Amino acid sequence: MTKINKYKKKDGSTAYMFQTYIGINPKTGKPRKTTRRGFATKQEAKIALARLQVHSKNPDFILDSNKTFKEVSEMWLEQYKNTVKASTYTVQKVALKKHILPLFEKIPINKITIPYCQKQVNHWFSYYKKYSNLISITTSIFQYAINVRLLTTNPMAGVIRPKKQQAIDEDEYQAVYYNRLQLQEFLDIVKNEYPDPLYLMFRILAFTGLRKGELQALRWKDIDFANGTLSVKQTLATVENWQLIFQPPKTRKSVRTMSIDNETLKLIRQWKVRQKEFLFKFGITHFEMDQLLFSSPENKPLYLDYLNHNLSKIIKEHNLEKMTVHGFRHTHCSLLFESGATIKEVQERMGHTDIKTTMNVYAHVTDRKREETADKFASFMQG
């Protein structure tokens, strides 16, 4: 019968361990033994022992693999990259390298305990806003280890997820946005003081709610002048080594066709003429419908932070309210509600998959209207 022993760790704390025989290795014909340690309680060790004895009867079970967490994570990445967009893969690979591997990489995958995982989860929670994503990545790596018979249980399944306590006065919706007058002021400044095609790019963002990558991926075939519509079919994204790629939009709902106001449509038509002249100066004489609306002098996609850099410059030079490129999307969504659009209309135009996203903006707008009620009443009483 396997005995569970108590021992002292290097830090002076008490833990439990066991060594057990689990049969003959069918490949080598030799007895198999394993040692497991680091359990916080004797009961925890008993449960692990029972599970180990059950799982070890599976001929596919691999015992005491020497593979480290980093080695398994590399195996997982090879499979993961075939399941997501290239840009998502790049983002998750960076998160793994920067936040997870420094804490786990050198530890054998089957030596990582629940208490150790809990400690790292608490650490992520203390400094990283998207800590839940780190938990998901780590959980997926352990699950992959189970799938390939390197583990029997997932230690991340036993952790308690910390939860941020929302302050009483904290707004649920705090996105940066411009009101109608601020937007008009901004667009007037860009129109009068900055070169093509900045004004048109910011106007399209503000009047359609497109995401930055969707705007920079637009081609002339996506503009229907006859029907006055714009179609979103792809987005521009970056992958490893800052390489630019075109890929499907963020979600299925993001693939959409929307109406464009007449003034914006007129500006787009005018830009088409000027772009042809501009490209001709650089020796590009053949204009295809696959041509990007906005491109570099070399007729390549503009770098993804093109608008970010120009927006920062404009705000600084004119001492304007803080704003982000994505904020024009929130601005459009907010002003749609103020103009009387329905929740369903806004959801479809913005390409929101989850109605909650649309409702958050709606609640934000109605709260602001509610705050204006008292001022309206006071103005009325004052005649």
PEFEN-V647163 format. One record per backbone hydrogen bond with DSSP energy under -1.0 kcal/mol. NH is the residue of the N-H (numbers start at 0). CO is the residue of the C=O. Records with the same first field share a line. If there is no record, write none. Layout:
NH = CO + CO
This chain:
4 = 16
6 = 14
8 = 12
11 = 8
14 = 6
15 = 38
16 = 4
17 = 35
19 = 33
21 = 31
24 = 29
28 = 24
31 = 22
33 = 19
35 = 17
38 = 15
44 = 40
45 = 41
46 = 42
47 = 43
48 = 44
49 = 45
50 = 46
51 = 47
52 = 48
53 = 49
54 = 50
55 = 51
56 = 53
57 = 54
60 = 57
61 = 148
68 = 106
69 = 104
71 = 67
72 = 68
73 = 69
74 = 70
75 = 71
76 = 72
77 = 73
78 = 74
79 = 75
80 = 76
81 = 78
82 = 79
88 = 84
89 = 85
90 = 86
91 = 87
92 = 88
93 = 89
94 = 90
95 = 91
96 = 92
97 = 93
98 = 94
99 = 95
100 = 95
102 = 99
103 = 99
104 = 100
106 = 103
108 = 66
110 = 107
116 = 112
117 = 113
118 = 114
119 = 115
120 = 116
121 = 117
122 = 118
123 = 119
124 = 120
125 = 121
126 = 123
127 = 123
130 = 127
132 = 129
133 = 129
134 = 130
135 = 131
136 = 132
137 = 133
138 = 134
139 = 135
140 = 136
141 = 137
142 = 138
143 = 139
144 = 140
145 = 141
146 = 142
147 = 143
148 = 145
149 = 144
150 = 144
156 = 153
157 = 154
158 = 155
169 = 166
182 = 178
183 = 179
184 = 180
185 = 181
186 = 182
187 = 183
188 = 184
189 = 185
190 = 186
191 = 187
192 = 188
193 = 189
197 = 194
200 = 196
201 = 197
202 = 198
203 = 199
204 = 200
205 = 201
206 = 202
207 = 203
208 = 204
214 = 210
215 = 211
217 = 214
219 = 290
220 = 288
221 = 218
222 = 219
223 = 228
227 = 223
228 = 223
229 = 257
230 = 221
231 = 255
234 = 246
235 = 212
236 = 244
238 = 242
241 = 238
242 = 239
244 = 236
246 = 234
254 = 251
257 = 229
259 = 227
264 = 260
265 = 261
266 = 262
267 = 263
268 = 264
269 = 265
270 = 266
271 = 267
272 = 268
273 = 269
274 = 270
275 = 271
276 = 272
277 = 273
278 = 274
279 = 275
280 = 276
282 = 279
283 = 278
290 = 287
292 = 217
295 = 299
298 = 295
305 = 302
308 = 304
309 = 305
310 = 306
311 = 307
312 = 308
313 = 309
314 = 310
315 = 311
316 = 312
317 = 313
319 = 314
327 = 324
328 = 325
329 = 325
330 = 326
331 = 327
332 = 328
333 = 329
334 = 330
335 = 331
336 = 332
337 = 333
338 = 334
339 = 336
340 = 335
345 = 341
346 = 342
347 = 343
348 = 344
349 = 345
350 = 346
351 = 346
356 = 353
358 = 354
359 = 355
360 = 356
361 = 357
362 = 358
363 = 359
364 = 360
365 = 361
366 = 362
367 = 363
368 = 364
369 = 365
370 = 366
371 = 367
375 = 371
376 = 372
377 = 373
378 = 374
379 = 375
380 = 376
381 = 377
382 = 379
